Amino acid sequence: REAEAFKEQGNAYYAKKDYNEAYNYYTKAIDTCPNNASYYGNRAATLMMLGRFREALEDAQQSVRLDDSFVRGHLREGKCHLSLGNAMAASRCFQRVLELDHKNTQAQQELKNATTVLEYEKIAEVDFEKRDFRKVVFCMDRALEFAPACHRFKILKAECLALLGRYPEAQSVASDILRMDSTNADALYVRGLCLYYEDCIEKAVQFFVQALRMAPDHEKACLACRNAKALKAKKEDGNKAFKKGNYKLAYELYTEALGIDPNNIKTNAKLYCNRGTVNSKLRKLEEAIDDCTNAVKLDDTYIKAYLRRAQCYMDTEQYEDAVRDYEKVYQTEKTKEHKQLLKNAQVELKKSKRKDYYKILGVDKNASEDEIKKAYRKRALMHHPDRHSGASAEVQKEEEKKFKEVGEAFTILSDPKKKARYDSGQDLEEEGLNMGDFDANNIFKAFFGGPGGFSFEASGPGNFFFQFG
């Protein structure tokens, strides 16, 4: 009678949803009469409402040990198994209920739920092997709707989130489990994995070591720990070689580091950028551009890689690509330095779209006044229309065009003010210098001392010599 009174009080608190008090009175009932199946069943129901499924499972199992025909006990045991992610054990419990009561609709529905969870588990296992981590996360989310207390499903989801680069979400799931169970090796492994993929390798190793203390045979933690240590060592050795100017060795070390773990996106992005820097030092600019491109493919927020690639584009006169990269950098980080780099690239792009007067004369950009004069003399005589008077109309037209361009080039580069404007990237026509209005012959005559000062004479087919007066 005393036990029944405790049970009734427990029922009253349960109805009010005061599950802690209900738990206390059901415990008193059990202490008073420890062989009553319904008391364990009631306390199991209360523990389930409190989310304490492992304790609830023990009570439910005890209730059916005391009375194998206790339908609610079997239902609660099955529900606990399912909530904890053990769908096979849950199915056995619900099948036992249907043996006792074949019309039990709750057992029928829960059996379907357990079957659904088993299907999601199988799909997730296959998709994990295929590295389709998004599909695994989807399957685990669906399974967790029926198994909200299953650490195994949560860990698998967290691991896949980490492999997808969704580190904050993965960290959150692992941390929730560690708050409930600080010794959970799988959760410790996932925490380490997130840090490892975020290039916090030293901290990651600490978590992997801790996971291995809890579970010495944890294969994933063992492999990740080994990779993390190897990656850290290779990267550091590469950095040391680079600082010493041993670029060939640095290149080899960075390449070896890139082969350790293709899944470590952030670290590999840095390694590609580092190797790109090495290639730029070795003047292998196209290879440097490729490395930086691989870096930004892995991490499209990696400013250093964009800057390195932009400089390589500048060095190879690929100014449009350089401008694009500097624009990306400036949009992300609006600093004075980045603004100036963008401006410089834009000037070079503008200059590259004009005629290259240095190239037309065949001189270096740092050519002296005398070198420019000599180059003009050589090119003007080479392309003068009189020299090609016996050629075809097409050749005459082409040589006349080149003769005019040589005159343009000399007009600009022989005048210090015009040359300065040209070198700074200013538009010469905007400055009032309309190059379409000048006469190349006048420049030629002025340079060679006026009409009659020279003549072109043929000494044979296609051969000429110049006679000066």
PAZA-240465 format. One record per residue (C-alpha): x, y, z. Coordinates in Angstrom, 3 decimals, padded with zeros to 6 digits, always signed. Each point is the difference from the previous one (the first is absolute). Layout:
N
X_Y_Z;
...
//
This chain:
469
+000.000_+000.000_+000.000;
+002.869_+002.370_+000.824;
+001.683_-000.724_-003.356;
-003.278_+000.601_-001.834;
-000.355_+003.342_+001.781;
+003.490_+001.037_-001.198;
-000.933_-001.136_-003.499;
-003.214_+002.069_+000.026;
+001.942_+003.070_+001.122;
+002.505_-000.669_-002.773;
-002.852_-000.210_-002.531;
-001.370_+003.345_+001.210;
+003.373_+001.732_-000.491;
+000.418_-001.724_-003.368;
-003.362_+001.401_-001.124;
+001.201_+003.476_+001.036;
+003.214_-000.605_-002.021;
+002.082_+000.323_+003.155;
+002.130_-002.937_-001.018;
+002.697_+000.446_+002.661;
-002.537_-000.349_+002.826;
-001.725_-002.829_-001.855;
+003.371_-001.762_-000.216;
+000.548_+000.406_+003.764;
-003.396_-001.560_+000.910;
+000.353_-002.873_-002.478;
+003.410_-000.692_+001.557;
-001.625_-000.090_+003.455;
-002.595_-002.433_-001.343;
+002.766_-002.250_-001.392;
+001.971_+000.173_+003.255;
-003.133_-001.014_+001.885;
-000.999_-002.759_-002.424;
+002.932_-000.900_-002.298;
-001.743_-002.826_-001.878;
-002.820_+001.965_-001.631;
+000.463_+000.299_-003.785;
-002.326_+003.021_-000.418;
+002.066_+002.124_+002.422;
+003.116_-000.527_-002.137;
-002.097_+000.649_-003.105;
-001.264_+003.297_+001.385;
+003.439_+001.136_+001.052;
+001.309_-000.943_-003.448;
-002.696_+002.236_-001.569;
+001.057_+002.860_+002.290;
+003.702_-000.415_-000.838;
-000.873_+000.007_-003.704;
-001.764_+003.339_+000.453;
+003.164_+001.298_+001.709;
+002.096_-001.185_-002.951;
+001.878_-002.523_+002.147;
-000.477_-002.894_-002.425;
+002.786_-002.273_+001.237;
-001.402_-000.018_+003.560;
-003.511_-000.343_-001.427;
+001.129_-003.025_-002.008;
+001.236_-001.741_+003.163;
-003.341_+000.557_+001.735;
-001.994_-001.159_-003.050;
+002.121_-003.152_-000.251;
-000.493_-000.686_+003.695;
-003.757_+000.412_-000.397;
-000.228_-002.696_-002.722;
+002.363_-002.287_+001.917;
-002.536_+000.133_+002.853;
-002.970_-000.403_-002.373;
+000.637_-001.150_-003.581;
-003.621_+000.696_-000.914;
+000.305_+003.674_+001.008;
-000.806_+001.674_-003.364;
+000.867_+003.545_+001.087;
+003.331_-001.232_+001.318;
+000.911_-001.510_-003.381;
-001.169_+003.162_-001.787;
+002.116_+002.203_+002.244;
+003.043_-002.248_-000.346;
-000.380_+000.147_-003.804;
-000.446_+003.769_+000.048;
+003.172_+000.396_+002.101;
+001.986_-002.243_-002.346;
-001.262_+001.992_-002.980;
+000.760_+003.370_+001.618;
+003.539_-001.229_+000.715;
+000.399_-001.131_-003.631;
-000.224_-003.781_+000.486;
-002.712_-000.638_-002.587;
+000.529_-003.774_-000.121;
-000.605_-000.435_+003.751;
-002.949_+002.414_-000.251;
-001.557_-002.124_-002.779;
+000.187_-003.123_+002.195;
-001.815_+001.808_+002.827;
-002.796_+001.262_-002.283;
-000.381_-003.460_-001.548;
-000.416_-001.434_+003.516;
-002.761_+002.547_+000.652;
-001.790_-001.134_-003.191;
+000.295_-003.631_+001.170;
-001.796_+001.045_+003.196;
-002.413_+002.377_-001.758;
-000.021_-000.291_-003.809;
-002.301_+003.043_-000.336;
+002.264_+002.356_+001.955;
+000.207_+003.009_-002.362;
+002.816_+001.694_+001.938;
+002.223_-003.067_-000.382;
-000.873_-000.204_-003.713;
+001.033_+003.639_-000.550;
+003.161_-000.267_+002.108;
+001.035_-003.134_-001.898;
-000.276_+002.001_-003.242;
+002.098_+002.756_+001.578;
+002.680_-002.495_+001.010;
+000.066_-001.423_-003.544;
+000.376_+003.534_-001.398;
+002.963_+000.678_+002.284;
+001.683_-003.233_-001.115;
-000.447_+001.042_-003.647;
+001.542_+003.428_+000.621;
+002.936_-001.672_+001.773;
+000.670_-002.270_-002.994;
-000.224_+002.872_-002.506;
+002.309_+002.161_+002.131;
+002.579_-002.787_+000.229;
+000.122_-000.371_-003.800;
+000.073_+003.770_-000.596;
+002.805_+000.508_+002.517;
+002.132_-002.450_-001.986;
-000.886_+001.973_-003.156;
+001.011_+003.195_+001.829;
-003.463_+001.446_-000.606;
+000.046_+001.744_+003.364;
-003.003_+002.237_-000.680;
-002.167_-003.084_-000.509;
+001.313_-001.507_+003.246;
-000.911_+003.191_+001.915;
-003.489_-000.154_-001.540;
-000.425_-003.662_+001.027;
+001.227_+000.645_+003.538;
-002.355_+002.972_+000.412;
-002.921_-002.223_-001.017;
+001.157_-002.834_+002.288;
+000.433_+002.389_+002.948;
-003.668_+000.969_-000.271;
-000.726_-003.511_+001.321;
+003.238_-000.451_+001.988;
+000.643_+003.399_+001.640;
+002.335_-001.410_+002.675;
+002.236_-002.013_-002.332;
+003.597_+001.178_+000.436;
+001.136_-002.229_-002.862;
-002.245_+001.759_-002.522;
+000.974_+003.409_+001.334;
+003.720_-000.805_-000.238;
-000.345_-001.257_-003.584;
-001.895_+003.168_-000.905;
+002.649_+002.170_+001.704;
+002.840_-001.817_-001.772;
-001.668_+000.555_-003.377;
-000.635_+003.666_+000.798;
+003.719_+000.339_+000.748;
+000.886_-001.719_-003.285;
-002.347_+002.440_-001.775;
+001.799_+002.950_+001.594;
-002.976_+000.922_+002.216;
+002.209_+000.195_+003.075;
-002.151_+002.077_+002.404;
-002.936_-002.413_-000.437;
+002.253_-003.026_+000.480;
+001.619_+001.569_+003.084;
-003.419_+000.723_+001.493;
-001.197_-003.608_-000.354;
+003.238_-001.450_+001.423;
+000.029_+002.491_+002.883;
-003.586_-000.891_+000.968;
+001.008_-003.664_+000.294;
+003.149_+000.833_+001.988;
-002.076_+002.008_+002.473;
-001.946_-003.194_+000.719;
+002.973_-002.352_-000.307;
+003.461_+001.594_+000.190;
+001.656_-003.376_-000.699;
-001.733_-000.622_-003.339;
+002.926_-000.837_-002.304;
-002.022_+000.545_-003.187;
-001.032_+003.505_+001.058;
+003.597_+000.814_+000.974;
+001.111_-001.219_-003.438;
-002.539_+002.240_-001.788;
+001.058_+003.036_+002.068;
+003.583_-000.708_-001.003;
-001.010_-000.494_-003.633;
-001.640_+003.442_-000.135;
+003.113_+001.662_+001.427;
+002.206_-001.999_-002.378;
-002.005_+001.129_-003.021;
+000.087_+003.602_+001.215;
+003.825_-000.188_+000.019;
+000.223_+000.049_+003.820;
+002.143_-003.099_-000.137;
+001.638_+000.137_+003.442;
-003.358_+000.211_+001.804;
-001.392_-002.717_-002.276;
+002.796_-002.391_+001.008;
-000.890_+000.540_+003.679;
-003.589_-001.148_-000.641;
+001.122_-002.993_-002.079;
+002.384_-001.066_+002.794;
-002.812_+000.371_+002.562;
-002.325_-002.105_-002.182;
+002.681_-002.699_-000.238;
+000.371_-000.011_+003.796;
-003.726_-000.777_+000.272;
+000.049_-002.493_-002.883;
+003.534_-001.171_-000.928;
-001.322_-001.896_-003.057;
-001.853_+002.991_-001.479;
+001.205_-000.363_-003.621;
-001.236_+003.372_-001.283;
+001.549_+001.935_+002.879;
+003.260_-001.917_-000.483;
+000.144_+000.783_-003.742;
-000.983_+003.657_+000.493;
+002.614_+000.429_+002.731;
+002.696_-001.488_-002.225;
-001.032_+002.218_-002.958;
-000.140_+003.116_+002.165;
+003.502_-000.549_+001.376;
+001.419_-000.781_-003.466;
-001.686_+003.032_-001.568;
+001.241_+002.328_+002.718;
+003.578_-001.294_-000.313;
+000.127_+000.214_-003.826;
-001.497_+003.477_-000.055;
+002.442_+001.288_+002.618;
+002.970_-001.584_-001.822;
-001.164_+001.634_-003.236;
-000.243_+003.389_+001.707;
+003.524_-000.377_+001.408;
+001.424_-000.912_-003.413;
-001.761_+002.999_-001.569;
+001.398_+002.403_+002.605;
+003.505_-001.327_-000.696;
-000.514_+000.634_-003.726;
+000.083_-003.701_-000.863;
-002.981_+000.256_-002.339;
+000.473_-003.354_-001.697;
-000.168_-001.851_+003.345;
-002.933_+002.159_+001.141;
-001.868_-000.919_-003.184;
+000.603_-003.731_+000.618;
-001.122_+000.210_+003.647;
-003.181_+001.922_-000.792;
-000.785_-002.517_-002.758;
+000.469_-002.917_+002.430;
-002.230_+001.758_+002.554;
-002.746_+000.410_-002.623;
-000.047_-003.785_-000.466;
-000.695_-000.776_+003.680;
-003.729_+000.765_+000.262;
-002.109_+001.304_-002.929;
-002.919_+000.600_+002.397;
+001.825_+002.710_+001.962;
-001.198_+002.911_-002.128;
+001.235_+002.975_+002.047;
+003.502_-001.318_+000.592;
+000.324_-001.134_-003.609;
-001.097_+003.447_-001.213;
+002.880_+001.504_+001.999;
+002.408_-002.627_-001.318;
-000.986_+000.763_-003.600;
+000.483_+003.708_+000.629;
+003.390_-000.645_+001.615;
+001.061_-002.127_-002.950;
-001.260_+002.730_-002.321;
+002.295_+002.454_+001.792;
+002.902_-002.416_-000.484;
-000.791_-000.304_-003.720;
-000.127_+003.781_-000.349;
+003.457_+000.211_+001.617;
+001.207_-002.611_-002.499;
-001.587_+002.151_-002.787;
-002.343_-002.855_-000.879;
-002.856_+002.459_-000.218;
-002.578_-002.139_-001.810;
+000.517_-002.782_+002.569;
-000.338_+002.606_+002.757;
-003.307_+001.170_-001.501;
-001.253_-003.614_-000.120;
+000.898_-000.536_+003.669;
-001.771_+003.183_+001.079;
-003.038_-000.995_-002.076;
-000.099_-003.343_+001.828;
+000.234_+001.883_+003.301;
-003.022_+002.218_-000.733;
-001.969_-002.989_-001.310;
+000.419_-001.563_+003.438;
-000.573_+003.245_+001.910;
-001.594_+002.845_-001.969;
+000.498_+002.397_+002.929;
+003.801_-000.416_+000.027;
+001.211_+003.567_-000.640;
+003.706_-000.883_+000.006;
-000.483_-002.407_-002.925;
-001.866_+002.630_-002.037;
+002.771_+002.529_+000.659;
+002.733_-002.446_-000.974;
-001.818_-001.008_-003.188;
-000.688_+003.641_-000.911;
+003.708_+000.813_+000.291;
+000.832_-002.940_-002.271;
-002.582_+001.235_-002.497;
+001.662_+003.419_+000.108;
+003.430_-001.554_-000.568;
-001.313_-001.918_-003.031;
-001.878_+003.069_-001.334;
-003.413_-001.658_+000.460;
-001.432_+003.272_+001.243;
-003.713_-000.746_-000.354;
+000.395_-003.046_+002.263;
+002.094_+002.054_+002.439;
-002.694_+002.710_+000.170;
-002.662_-002.645_+000.653;
+001.981_-001.457_+002.930;
+000.825_+003.409_+001.491;
-003.689_+000.985_-000.261;
-000.920_-003.149_+001.936;
+002.592_+000.853_+002.661;
-001.084_+003.643_+000.282;
-003.682_-000.964_+000.292;
+000.932_-002.254_+002.915;
+002.563_+002.231_+001.722;
-000.242_+003.682_-000.894;
+003.498_+001.087_+001.041;
+002.147_+002.789_-001.531;
+002.566_-002.568_-001.060;
-002.570_-002.117_-001.846;
-001.495_+003.081_-001.615;
+003.428_+001.021_-001.332;
+000.706_-003.497_-001.331;
-003.328_+000.045_-001.841;
+000.710_+003.477_-001.394;
+003.449_-001.087_-001.236;
-001.463_-003.046_-001.734;
-002.707_+002.114_-001.628;
+002.651_+002.430_-001.324;
+002.056_-002.866_-001.421;
-003.115_-001.486_-001.596;
-000.806_+003.346_-001.608;
+003.577_+000.332_-001.224;
-000.020_-003.528_-001.408;
-002.961_+000.820_-002.227;
+001.842_+002.884_-001.715;
+002.766_-000.272_-002.566;
+003.241_-001.100_+001.607;
+002.371_+002.666_-001.314;
+002.989_-001.628_+001.665;
-000.755_-003.239_-001.809;
-000.530_+001.855_-003.321;
+003.482_+001.552_+000.291;
+001.477_-003.198_+001.415;
+001.409_+001.616_+003.156;
-000.251_-000.636_+003.726;
-002.280_+002.143_+002.189;
+003.092_+001.437_+001.644;
+001.669_+000.925_-003.338;
+002.054_+003.222_-000.102;
-000.622_+002.910_-002.382;
+002.871_-001.144_-002.245;
-001.298_-003.564_-000.098;
-003.447_+001.262_-001.030;
+001.541_+002.110_-002.812;
+002.080_-002.891_-001.270;
-002.997_-002.300_+000.076;
-002.106_+002.533_-001.914;
+002.705_+000.442_-002.655;
+000.206_-003.761_-000.515;
-003.760_-000.656_-000.069;
-000.920_+003.069_-002.077;
+002.480_-000.929_-002.729;
-001.162_-003.621_+000.166;
-003.693_+000.872_-000.582;
+000.259_+003.155_-002.161;
-002.523_-000.236_-002.904;
+002.659_+000.925_-002.616;
+001.962_-003.082_+000.948;
-002.986_-002.193_-000.851;
-001.171_+001.797_-003.146;
+000.552_-003.137_-002.090;
-001.922_-002.296_+002.350;
-003.625_-001.121_-000.313;
-002.776_+002.388_+000.958;
-000.720_-002.084_+003.126;
+003.615_+000.124_+001.185;
+000.220_+003.746_-000.757;
-003.108_+000.634_+002.084;
+001.349_-002.037_+002.951;
+003.425_+001.691_-000.116;
-001.607_+003.440_-000.206;
-002.015_-000.838_+003.129;
+003.129_-001.113_+001.847;
+001.875_+003.127_-001.171;
-002.760_+002.156_+001.452;
-000.012_-001.920_+003.319;
+003.789_+000.423_+000.279;
-000.480_+003.747_-000.449;
-002.735_+000.008_+002.674;
+002.228_-001.890_+002.402;
+002.909_+002.374_-000.534;
-002.252_+003.077_+000.372;
-001.129_-001.178_+003.431;
+003.149_-001.606_+001.394;
+002.377_+002.765_-001.097;
-002.014_+002.656_+001.833;
+000.555_-000.260_+003.816;
-003.445_+001.401_+000.875;
-001.887_-002.194_-002.469;
+002.064_-003.013_+001.042;
-000.828_+000.621_+003.678;
-003.712_+000.185_-000.801;
+000.222_-003.158_-002.097;
+001.906_-001.865_+002.728;
-002.540_+001.016_+002.646;
-002.812_-001.514_-002.046;
-001.731_+003.253_-000.966;
-002.089_+000.067_-003.144;
+002.036_+002.132_-002.435;
-002.994_+000.933_-002.139;
-001.794_+001.239_+003.125;
+003.096_+002.122_+000.630;
-000.514_+001.691_-003.403;
+002.530_-002.090_-001.934;
-001.925_-001.364_-002.962;
+002.448_-002.426_-001.542;
-002.157_-000.351_-003.104;
+000.834_+003.546_-001.148;
+003.806_-000.107_-000.146;
+002.094_-000.679_-003.120;
+002.637_-002.721_+000.369;
+001.892_+001.358_-003.012;
+000.467_+003.375_+001.686;
+001.572_-001.714_+003.006;
+002.224_-002.059_-002.278;
+001.129_+003.095_-001.967;
+000.640_+001.933_+003.190;
+002.004_-002.876_+001.425;
+002.107_-000.551_-003.125;
+000.543_+003.671_-000.806;
-002.676_+000.900_-002.561;
-000.872_-001.031_-003.587;
+002.839_-001.081_-002.271;
+002.183_-000.937_+002.920;
-000.237_-003.697_-000.899;
-001.213_-002.298_-002.727;
-000.969_-003.663_-000.370;
+001.687_-001.735_-002.924;
-000.333_-003.581_-001.152;
+003.099_-002.126_-000.412;
-001.903_-003.034_-001.181;
-003.380_-001.659_+000.469;
-001.155_+000.574_+003.603;
+003.319_+001.514_+001.083;
+000.412_+003.656_+000.933;
+002.651_+002.274_+001.306;
-000.360_+003.504_+001.373;
+001.927_+002.916_-001.420;
+000.180_+003.099_+002.198;
+000.776_+003.451_-001.440;
//
